[in-house]
């Protein structure tokens, strides 16, 4: 199956139903918290929304098919993990996220003075559910082995270092706004997120843990798009100013033609532009399409949508 990224990058807000719930204001805040300027462009956030929405809808439909084949009455974590199984690093990140969610639930129960011992069976339900499924699915043990290692995630490490540099120039008001934006997520807008995905129209509905995973994947997709687009933006700036400093391009390992922004001029805000997003998606698609062609013997259900 071809990646939906190719179509979603080219689509615009004009293709979205007028009645569809919009996450553009929240996305602008998220993008600021991930490295964009304090006031991200509306048209850029709209393009990011289109891409992420297309990704998740494709994932949901594939997960729904998988759940139906299993004879399940709901879409569960197993259906999403099965679609993600080829990308071991992202599965490991997801396992660590579920572990964190379990720890947070346990902590909240403790703070509410509930009997933690009585809830012990559920304190690690997310992580255990995912691990049990991976034990069944992962015959080599590579996934769980990766998950058990206490290694730094280079992608997230570089992201945090970039954000730390960004906050150095902020005044108190800007930093306060940045901290508020850092706390925003799709999970904190759970009802709106479910409406945004139009879950009511699905034959099978995602259960609560599946929705947690979907909200996590949505945010991580936004983060990855911003990561890639900032690299493209810096690369374009370097072409007009060869002396400018270039950060590590650990996300892009190949050379391709770069789409140029109109007149190669940055807007006054220095914000990420739609052309940066489109070029980042084009390169990502090129890289991963090439990778998939090298593995043409995979089964027909092994392809996963876009960043997932």
Short mmCIF file of the C-alpha atoms (twelve columns), coordinates in Angstrom:
data_MODEL
# 
_entry.id   MODEL 
# 
loop_
_atom_site.group_PDB 
_atom_site.id 
_atom_site.type_symbol 
_atom_site.label_atom_id 
_atom_site.label_alt_id 
_atom_site.label_comp_id 
_atom_site.label_asym_id 
_atom_site.label_seq_id 
_atom_site.Cartn_x 
_atom_site.Cartn_y 
_atom_site.Cartn_z 
_atom_site.pdbx_PDB_model_num 
ATOM 1   C CA . UNK A 1   0.000   0.000   0.000  1 
ATOM 2   C CA . UNK A 2   1.331   3.435   -0.865 1 
ATOM 3   C CA . UNK A 3   1.940   5.862   1.953  1 
ATOM 4   C CA . UNK A 4   -0.859  8.359   2.566  1 
ATOM 5   C CA . UNK A 5   1.803   10.947  3.243  1 
ATOM 6   C CA . UNK A 6   2.268   11.619  -0.435 1 
ATOM 7   C CA . UNK A 7   -1.324  12.678  -0.869 1 
ATOM 8   C CA . UNK A 8   -1.719  14.368  2.486  1 
ATOM 9   C CA . UNK A 9   1.258   16.637  2.016  1 
ATOM 10  C CA . UNK A 10  -0.191  17.985  -1.187 1 
ATOM 11  C CA . UNK A 11  -3.722  18.346  0.126  1 
ATOM 12  C CA . UNK A 12  -4.856  21.612  1.612  1 
ATOM 13  C CA . UNK A 13  -7.426  22.821  4.061  1 
ATOM 14  C CA . UNK A 14  -9.839  23.249  1.143  1 
ATOM 15  C CA . UNK A 15  -10.121 19.445  0.984  1 
ATOM 16  C CA . UNK A 16  -11.337 19.166  4.580  1 
ATOM 17  C CA . UNK A 17  -15.054 19.004  5.326  1 
ATOM 18  C CA . UNK A 18  -16.243 22.360  6.643  1 
ATOM 19  C CA . UNK A 19  -17.940 20.700  9.605  1 
ATOM 20  C CA . UNK A 20  -14.852 18.798  10.770 1 
ATOM 21  C CA . UNK A 21  -13.502 19.538  14.216 1 
ATOM 22  C CA . UNK A 22  -10.327 21.596  13.995 1 
ATOM 23  C CA . UNK A 23  -7.164  21.169  16.074 1 
ATOM 24  C CA . UNK A 24  -5.350  24.092  14.420 1 
ATOM 25  C CA . UNK A 25  -5.182  26.347  17.541 1 
ATOM 26  C CA . UNK A 26  -3.875  23.473  19.664 1 
ATOM 27  C CA . UNK A 27  -1.444  22.469  16.929 1 
ATOM 28  C CA . UNK A 28  -0.012  25.989  16.826 1 
ATOM 29  C CA . UNK A 29  0.699   25.741  20.555 1 
ATOM 30  C CA . UNK A 30  2.193   22.252  20.175 1 
ATOM 31  C CA . UNK A 31  4.403   23.406  17.305 1 
ATOM 32  C CA . UNK A 32  5.700   26.309  19.416 1 
ATOM 33  C CA . UNK A 33  6.482   23.844  22.223 1 
ATOM 34  C CA . UNK A 34  8.340   21.629  19.727 1 
ATOM 35  C CA . UNK A 35  10.588  24.303  18.246 1 
ATOM 36  C CA . UNK A 36  8.576   26.532  15.921 1 
ATOM 37  C CA . UNK A 37  8.232   30.253  16.590 1 
ATOM 38  C CA . UNK A 38  5.955   31.686  19.260 1 
ATOM 39  C CA . UNK A 39  3.253   32.321  16.642 1 
ATOM 40  C CA . UNK A 40  3.293   29.441  14.121 1 
ATOM 41  C CA . UNK A 41  1.631   30.175  10.793 1 
ATOM 42  C CA . UNK A 42  -2.042  29.205  10.526 1 
ATOM 43  C CA . UNK A 43  -1.560  27.708  7.051  1 
ATOM 44  C CA . UNK A 44  1.358   25.606  8.288  1 
ATOM 45  C CA . UNK A 45  -0.639  24.271  11.228 1 
ATOM 46  C CA . UNK A 46  -3.532  23.512  8.853  1 
ATOM 47  C CA . UNK A 47  -1.207  21.451  6.658  1 
ATOM 48  C CA . UNK A 48  0.168   19.585  9.698  1 
ATOM 49  C CA . UNK A 49  -3.421  18.891  10.780 1 
ATOM 50  C CA . UNK A 50  -4.250  17.431  7.358  1 
ATOM 51  C CA . UNK A 51  -1.202  15.176  7.449  1 
ATOM 52  C CA . UNK A 52  -1.732  13.895  10.993 1 
ATOM 53  C CA . UNK A 53  -5.468  13.402  10.433 1 
ATOM 54  C CA . UNK A 54  -4.844  11.402  7.255  1 
ATOM 55  C CA . UNK A 55  -2.277  9.280   9.079  1 
ATOM 56  C CA . UNK A 56  -4.587  8.440   11.949 1 
ATOM 57  C CA . UNK A 57  -7.650  7.751   9.813  1 
ATOM 58  C CA . UNK A 58  -5.613  5.337   7.683  1 
ATOM 59  C CA . UNK A 59  -4.240  3.666   10.814 1 
ATOM 60  C CA . UNK A 60  -7.709  3.396   12.350 1 
ATOM 61  C CA . UNK A 61  -9.194  1.769   9.249  1 
ATOM 62  C CA . UNK A 62  -6.355  -0.751  9.067  1 
ATOM 63  C CA . UNK A 63  -6.682  -1.477  12.794 1 
ATOM 64  C CA . UNK A 64  -10.440 -1.908  12.355 1 
ATOM 65  C CA . UNK A 65  -9.818  -4.491  9.637  1 
ATOM 66  C CA . UNK A 66  -7.366  -6.321  11.883 1 
ATOM 67  C CA . UNK A 67  -9.760  -6.315  14.824 1 
ATOM 68  C CA . UNK A 68  -12.569 -7.667  12.617 1 
ATOM 69  C CA . UNK A 69  -10.312 -10.504 11.403 1 
ATOM 70  C CA . UNK A 70  -9.577  -11.386 15.043 1 
ATOM 71  C CA . UNK A 71  -13.285 -11.469 15.769 1 
ATOM 72  C CA . UNK A 72  -12.933 -8.627  18.256 1 
ATOM 73  C CA . UNK A 73  -15.754 -6.230  19.055 1 
ATOM 74  C CA . UNK A 74  -13.372 -3.288  19.611 1 
ATOM 75  C CA . UNK A 75  -10.104 -1.891  18.256 1 
ATOM 76  C CA . UNK A 76  -7.484  -2.600  20.904 1 
ATOM 77  C CA . UNK A 77  -3.806  -1.924  21.534 1 
ATOM 78  C CA . UNK A 78  -2.900  -5.220  19.847 1 
ATOM 79  C CA . UNK A 79  -4.351  -4.079  16.529 1 
ATOM 80  C CA . UNK A 80  -2.254  -0.905  16.538 1 
ATOM 81  C CA . UNK A 81  0.918   -2.632  17.739 1 
ATOM 82  C CA . UNK A 82  0.568   -5.172  14.933 1 
ATOM 83  C CA . UNK A 83  0.586   -2.352  12.360 1 
ATOM 84  C CA . UNK A 84  3.641   -0.770  14.002 1 
ATOM 85  C CA . UNK A 85  5.631   -3.982  14.448 1 
ATOM 86  C CA . UNK A 86  8.150   -3.295  11.631 1 
ATOM 87  C CA . UNK A 87  9.473   -0.139  13.271 1 
ATOM 88  C CA . UNK A 88  11.098  -1.495  16.406 1 
ATOM 89  C CA . UNK A 89  12.337  1.853   17.709 1 
ATOM 90  C CA . UNK A 90  8.865   3.354   17.647 1 
ATOM 91  C CA . UNK A 91  7.351   0.307   19.312 1 
ATOM 92  C CA . UNK A 92  9.930   0.673   22.084 1 
ATOM 93  C CA . UNK A 93  9.049   4.354   22.499 1 
ATOM 94  C CA . UNK A 94  5.401   3.397   22.740 1 
ATOM 95  C CA . UNK A 95  6.137   0.747   25.389 1 
ATOM 96  C CA . UNK A 96  8.000   3.336   27.454 1 
ATOM 97  C CA . UNK A 97  5.095   5.730   27.098 1 
ATOM 98  C CA . UNK A 98  2.646   3.069   28.317 1 
ATOM 99  C CA . UNK A 99  4.984   2.352   31.214 1 
ATOM 100 C CA . UNK A 100 4.936   6.039   32.104 1 
ATOM 101 C CA . UNK A 101 1.130   6.108   31.917 1 
ATOM 102 C CA . UNK A 102 0.949   3.135   34.288 1 
ATOM 103 C CA . UNK A 103 3.326   4.846   36.710 1 
ATOM 104 C CA . UNK A 104 1.293   8.061   36.556 1 
ATOM 105 C CA . UNK A 105 -1.947  6.187   37.263 1 
ATOM 106 C CA . UNK A 106 -0.356  4.492   40.255 1 
ATOM 107 C CA . UNK A 107 0.961   7.818   41.562 1 
ATOM 108 C CA . UNK A 108 -2.437  9.475   41.243 1 
ATOM 109 C CA . UNK A 109 -4.071  6.623   43.125 1 
ATOM 110 C CA . UNK A 110 -1.497  7.016   45.884 1 
ATOM 111 C CA . UNK A 111 -2.111  10.759  46.141 1 
ATOM 112 C CA . UNK A 112 -5.851  10.111  46.394 1 
ATOM 113 C CA . UNK A 113 -5.149  7.880   49.427 1 
ATOM 114 C CA . UNK A 114 -6.653  4.829   47.809 1 
ATOM 115 C CA . UNK A 115 -5.518  1.342   48.724 1 
ATOM 116 C CA . UNK A 116 -2.734  0.842   46.171 1 
ATOM 117 C CA . UNK A 117 -2.302  -2.813  47.081 1 
ATOM 118 C CA . UNK A 118 -5.890  -3.526  46.009 1 
ATOM 119 C CA . UNK A 119 -5.198  -1.908  42.649 1 
ATOM 120 C CA . UNK A 120 -1.864  -3.664  42.108 1 
ATOM 121 C CA . UNK A 121 -3.327  -5.881  39.424 1 
ATOM 122 C CA . UNK A 122 -4.144  -2.860  37.279 1 
ATOM 123 C CA . UNK A 123 -1.152  -0.662  37.963 1 
ATOM 124 C CA . UNK A 124 0.799   -2.011  35.025 1 
ATOM 125 C CA . UNK A 125 -2.071  -3.082  32.803 1 
ATOM 126 C CA . UNK A 126 -1.055  -0.991  29.789 1 
ATOM 127 C CA . UNK A 127 2.563   -2.077  29.718 1 
ATOM 128 C CA . UNK A 128 1.763   -5.721  30.531 1 
ATOM 129 C CA . UNK A 129 -0.932  -5.901  27.871 1 
ATOM 130 C CA . UNK A 130 1.482   -4.590  25.239 1 
ATOM 131 C CA . UNK A 131 4.338   -6.816  26.388 1 
ATOM 132 C CA . UNK A 132 2.185   -9.955  26.413 1 
ATOM 133 C CA . UNK A 133 1.150   -9.263  22.841 1 
ATOM 134 C CA . UNK A 134 4.739   -8.605  21.741 1 
ATOM 135 C CA . UNK A 135 5.897   -11.860 23.339 1 
ATOM 136 C CA . UNK A 136 3.335   -13.636 21.176 1 
ATOM 137 C CA . UNK A 137 4.168   -11.633 18.039 1 
ATOM 138 C CA . UNK A 138 7.962   -11.166 18.336 1 
ATOM 139 C CA . UNK A 139 9.515   -14.590 17.808 1 
ATOM 140 C CA . UNK A 140 13.097  -13.297 17.989 1 
ATOM 141 C CA . UNK A 141 12.713  -11.333 21.219 1 
ATOM 142 C CA . UNK A 142 14.347  -8.258  19.667 1 
ATOM 143 C CA . UNK A 143 11.542  -5.872  20.581 1 
ATOM 144 C CA . UNK A 144 11.423  -6.704  24.278 1 
ATOM 145 C CA . UNK A 145 15.206  -6.765  24.413 1 
ATOM 146 C CA . UNK A 146 15.301  -3.221  23.059 1 
ATOM 147 C CA . UNK A 147 12.605  -2.142  25.488 1 
ATOM 148 C CA . UNK A 148 14.542  -3.450  28.487 1 
ATOM 149 C CA . UNK A 149 17.705  -1.539  27.618 1 
ATOM 150 C CA . UNK A 150 18.225  1.719   29.469 1 
ATOM 151 C CA . UNK A 151 19.537  3.653   26.492 1 
ATOM 152 C CA . UNK A 152 19.014  7.309   25.642 1 
ATOM 153 C CA . UNK A 153 16.747  7.950   22.671 1 
ATOM 154 C CA . UNK A 154 18.916  9.986   20.238 1 
ATOM 155 C CA . UNK A 155 15.909  11.543  18.476 1 
ATOM 156 C CA . UNK A 156 14.341  12.782  21.698 1 
ATOM 157 C CA . UNK A 157 17.725  13.771  23.115 1 
ATOM 158 C CA . UNK A 158 18.427  16.025  20.141 1 
ATOM 159 C CA . UNK A 159 14.917  17.453  20.356 1 
ATOM 160 C CA . UNK A 160 15.327  18.330  24.036 1 
ATOM 161 C CA . UNK A 161 18.727  19.917  23.427 1 
ATOM 162 C CA . UNK A 162 17.241  22.059  20.653 1 
ATOM 163 C CA . UNK A 163 14.388  23.186  22.901 1 
ATOM 164 C CA . UNK A 164 16.797  23.992  25.695 1 
ATOM 165 C CA . UNK A 165 18.719  26.269  23.337 1 
ATOM 166 C CA . UNK A 166 15.464  27.865  22.233 1 
ATOM 167 C CA . UNK A 167 14.376  28.745  25.784 1 
ATOM 168 C CA . UNK A 168 17.622  30.575  26.583 1 
ATOM 169 C CA . UNK A 169 16.491  33.646  24.643 1 
ATOM 170 C CA . UNK A 170 12.983  33.731  26.149 1 
ATOM 171 C CA . UNK A 171 11.814  36.305  28.664 1 
ATOM 172 C CA . UNK A 172 9.617   35.322  31.607 1 
ATOM 173 C CA . UNK A 173 6.339   35.797  29.724 1 
ATOM 174 C CA . UNK A 174 7.511   33.792  26.716 1 
ATOM 175 C CA . UNK A 175 8.869   31.001  28.909 1 
ATOM 176 C CA . UNK A 176 5.593   30.792  30.829 1 
ATOM 177 C CA . UNK A 177 3.693   30.468  27.552 1 
ATOM 178 C CA . UNK A 178 6.202   27.870  26.361 1 
ATOM 179 C CA . UNK A 179 5.686   25.778  29.527 1 
ATOM 180 C CA . UNK A 180 1.910   25.917  29.085 1 
ATOM 181 C CA . UNK A 181 2.271   24.812  25.476 1 
ATOM 182 C CA . UNK A 182 4.524   21.927  26.547 1 
ATOM 183 C CA . UNK A 183 1.671   20.532  28.651 1 
ATOM 184 C CA . UNK A 184 -0.796  20.492  25.771 1 
ATOM 185 C CA . UNK A 185 -1.523  17.175  24.073 1 
ATOM 186 C CA . UNK A 186 -4.242  15.370  22.162 1 
ATOM 187 C CA . UNK A 187 -4.846  13.212  25.248 1 
ATOM 188 C CA . UNK A 188 -5.888  16.285  27.231 1 
ATOM 189 C CA . UNK A 189 -8.539  16.974  24.595 1 
ATOM 190 C CA . UNK A 190 -9.870  13.408  24.614 1 
ATOM 191 C CA . UNK A 191 -13.485 14.131  23.682 1 
ATOM 192 C CA . UNK A 192 -12.518 16.565  20.933 1 
ATOM 193 C CA . UNK A 193 -9.851  14.112  19.703 1 
ATOM 194 C CA . UNK A 194 -12.443 11.338  19.369 1 
ATOM 195 C CA . UNK A 195 -14.742 13.677  17.418 1 
ATOM 196 C CA . UNK A 196 -11.803 14.787  15.254 1 
ATOM 197 C CA . UNK A 197 -11.208 11.156  14.276 1 
ATOM 198 C CA . UNK A 198 -14.961 10.628  13.738 1 
ATOM 199 C CA . UNK A 199 -14.803 7.415   15.748 1 
ATOM 200 C CA . UNK A 200 -18.597 7.191   15.816 1 
ATOM 201 C CA . UNK A 201 -18.569 6.328   12.096 1 
ATOM 202 C CA . UNK A 202 -16.331 3.274   12.579 1 
ATOM 203 C CA . UNK A 203 -17.829 -0.211  12.570 1 
ATOM 204 C CA . UNK A 204 -15.582 -1.079  15.515 1 
ATOM 205 C CA . UNK A 205 -14.641 1.560   18.076 1 
ATOM 206 C CA . UNK A 206 -11.195 1.962   19.729 1 
ATOM 207 C CA . UNK A 207 -11.135 1.094   23.425 1 
ATOM 208 C CA . UNK A 208 -9.619  3.418   26.042 1 
ATOM 209 C CA . UNK A 209 -6.032  2.151   25.750 1 
ATOM 210 C CA . UNK A 210 -6.196  2.263   21.945 1 
ATOM 211 C CA . UNK A 211 -7.320  5.902   22.204 1 
ATOM 212 C CA . UNK A 212 -4.366  6.650   24.507 1 
ATOM 213 C CA . UNK A 213 -2.026  5.145   21.939 1 
ATOM 214 C CA . UNK A 214 -3.641  7.085   19.088 1 
ATOM 215 C CA . UNK A 215 -3.298  10.373  20.973 1 
ATOM 216 C CA . UNK A 216 0.355   9.554   21.695 1 
ATOM 217 C CA . UNK A 217 1.016   8.721   18.039 1 
ATOM 218 C CA . UNK A 218 -0.684  11.934  16.927 1 
ATOM 219 C CA . UNK A 219 1.585   14.065  19.111 1 
ATOM 220 C CA . UNK A 220 4.707   12.138  18.133 1 
ATOM 221 C CA . UNK A 221 3.823   12.612  14.465 1 
ATOM 222 C CA . UNK A 222 3.534   16.375  14.978 1 
ATOM 223 C CA . UNK A 223 6.904   16.308  16.772 1 
ATOM 224 C CA . UNK A 224 8.578   14.379  13.964 1 
ATOM 225 C CA . UNK A 225 7.141   16.691  11.309 1 
ATOM 226 C CA . UNK A 226 8.475   19.717  13.213 1 
ATOM 227 C CA . UNK A 227 11.877  18.032  13.684 1 
ATOM 228 C CA . UNK A 228 12.217  17.336  9.967  1 
ATOM 229 C CA . UNK A 229 10.860  20.720  8.889  1 
ATOM 230 C CA . UNK A 230 13.292  22.640  11.107 1 
ATOM 231 C CA . UNK A 231 16.147  20.792  9.440  1 
ATOM 232 C CA . UNK A 232 14.785  21.673  6.001  1 
ATOM 233 C CA . UNK A 233 14.284  25.287  7.079  1 
ATOM 234 C CA . UNK A 234 17.856  25.498  8.351  1 
ATOM 235 C CA . UNK A 235 19.192  23.874  5.193  1 
ATOM 236 C CA . UNK A 236 17.380  26.439  3.044  1 
ATOM 237 C CA . UNK A 237 18.680  29.279  5.210  1 
ATOM 238 C CA . UNK A 238 22.217  27.921  4.879  1 
ATOM 239 C CA . UNK A 239 21.962  28.120  1.085  1 
ATOM 240 C CA . UNK A 240 21.286  31.848  1.313  1 
ATOM 241 C CA . UNK A 241 23.797  32.298  4.139  1 
ATOM 242 C CA . UNK A 242 26.640  29.739  3.763  1 
ATOM 243 C CA . UNK A 243 28.243  30.851  7.037  1 
ATOM 244 C CA . UNK A 244 25.182  29.942  9.124  1 
ATOM 245 C CA . UNK A 245 25.566  27.090  11.592 1 
ATOM 246 C CA . UNK A 246 23.990  23.776  10.570 1 
ATOM 247 C CA . UNK A 247 22.752  21.409  13.266 1 
ATOM 248 C CA . UNK A 248 22.988  17.629  13.037 1 
ATOM 249 C CA . UNK A 249 20.953  16.181  10.169 1 
ATOM 250 C CA . UNK A 250 20.479  12.826  11.870 1 
ATOM 251 C CA . UNK A 251 16.942  12.521  10.498 1 
ATOM 252 C CA . UNK A 252 17.863  12.852  6.816  1 
ATOM 253 C CA . UNK A 253 20.515  10.521  5.420  1 
ATOM 254 C CA . UNK A 254 20.337  11.202  1.716  1 
ATOM 255 C CA . UNK A 255 20.594  14.053  -0.761 1 
ATOM 256 C CA . UNK A 256 17.608  15.078  -2.851 1 
ATOM 257 C CA . UNK A 257 16.436  18.215  -4.588 1 
ATOM 258 C CA . UNK A 258 15.035  20.715  -2.088 1 
ATOM 259 C CA . UNK A 259 11.733  22.453  -2.803 1 
ATOM 260 C CA . UNK A 260 12.310  26.179  -2.651 1 
ATOM 261 C CA . UNK A 261 10.070  28.561  -0.721 1 
ATOM 262 C CA . UNK A 262 8.676   31.533  -2.610 1 
ATOM 263 C CA . UNK A 263 11.657  33.733  -3.419 1 
ATOM 264 C CA . UNK A 264 13.560  31.784  -0.731 1 
ATOM 265 C CA . UNK A 265 12.613  34.508  1.712  1 
ATOM 266 C CA . UNK A 266 11.828  33.766  5.335  1 
ATOM 267 C CA . UNK A 267 8.716   35.460  6.756  1 
ATOM 268 C CA . UNK A 268 9.413   38.117  9.419  1 
ATOM 269 C CA . UNK A 269 8.472   35.669  12.163 1 
ATOM 270 C CA . UNK A 270 10.964  33.036  10.981 1 
ATOM 271 C CA . UNK A 271 8.194   30.470  11.343 1 
ATOM 272 C CA . UNK A 272 8.055   27.094  9.627  1 
ATOM 273 C CA . UNK A 273 6.350   27.502  6.247  1 
ATOM 274 C CA . UNK A 274 4.178   25.004  4.351  1 
ATOM 275 C CA . UNK A 275 6.993   24.473  1.826  1 
ATOM 276 C CA . UNK A 276 9.265   23.271  4.663  1 
ATOM 277 C CA . UNK A 277 6.591   20.757  5.688  1 
ATOM 278 C CA . UNK A 278 6.049   19.514  2.129  1 
ATOM 279 C CA . UNK A 279 9.766   19.086  1.488  1 
ATOM 280 C CA . UNK A 280 10.229  17.229  4.773  1 
ATOM 281 C CA . UNK A 281 7.368   14.853  3.909  1 
ATOM 282 C CA . UNK A 282 8.683   14.360  0.370  1 
ATOM 283 C CA . UNK A 283 12.094  13.335  1.681  1 
ATOM 284 C CA . UNK A 284 10.601  11.081  4.324  1 
ATOM 285 C CA . UNK A 285 8.418   9.367   1.718  1 
ATOM 286 C CA . UNK A 286 11.376  8.960   -0.630 1 
ATOM 287 C CA . UNK A 287 13.500  7.347   2.041  1 
ATOM 288 C CA . UNK A 288 10.827  4.981   3.356  1 
ATOM 289 C CA . UNK A 289 9.432   4.074   -0.059 1 
ATOM 290 C CA . UNK A 290 12.939  3.036   -1.083 1 
ATOM 291 C CA . UNK A 291 13.255  1.027   2.126  1 
ATOM 292 C CA . UNK A 292 9.935   -0.746  1.511  1 
ATOM 293 C CA . UNK A 293 10.895  -1.628  -2.059 1 
ATOM 294 C CA . UNK A 294 13.929  -3.395  -0.632 1 
ATOM 295 C CA . UNK A 295 11.569  -5.621  1.370  1 
ATOM 296 C CA . UNK A 296 9.042   -6.627  -1.286 1 
ATOM 297 C CA . UNK A 297 8.635   -10.096 0.199  1 
ATOM 298 C CA . UNK A 298 6.737   -8.769  3.227  1 
ATOM 299 C CA . UNK A 299 3.129   -9.862  3.627  1 
ATOM 300 C CA . UNK A 300 0.342   -7.641  2.320  1 
ATOM 301 C CA . UNK A 301 -0.644  -6.457  5.813  1 
ATOM 302 C CA . UNK A 302 2.862   -5.396  6.844  1 
ATOM 303 C CA . UNK A 303 2.811   -1.896  5.384  1 
ATOM 304 C CA . UNK A 304 2.124   0.791   7.944  1 
ATOM 305 C CA . UNK A 305 0.855   4.255   7.198  1 
ATOM 306 C CA . UNK A 306 3.326   7.127   7.028  1 
ATOM 307 C CA . UNK A 307 5.216   7.947   10.208 1 
ATOM 308 C CA . UNK A 308 3.806   4.921   12.022 1 
# 
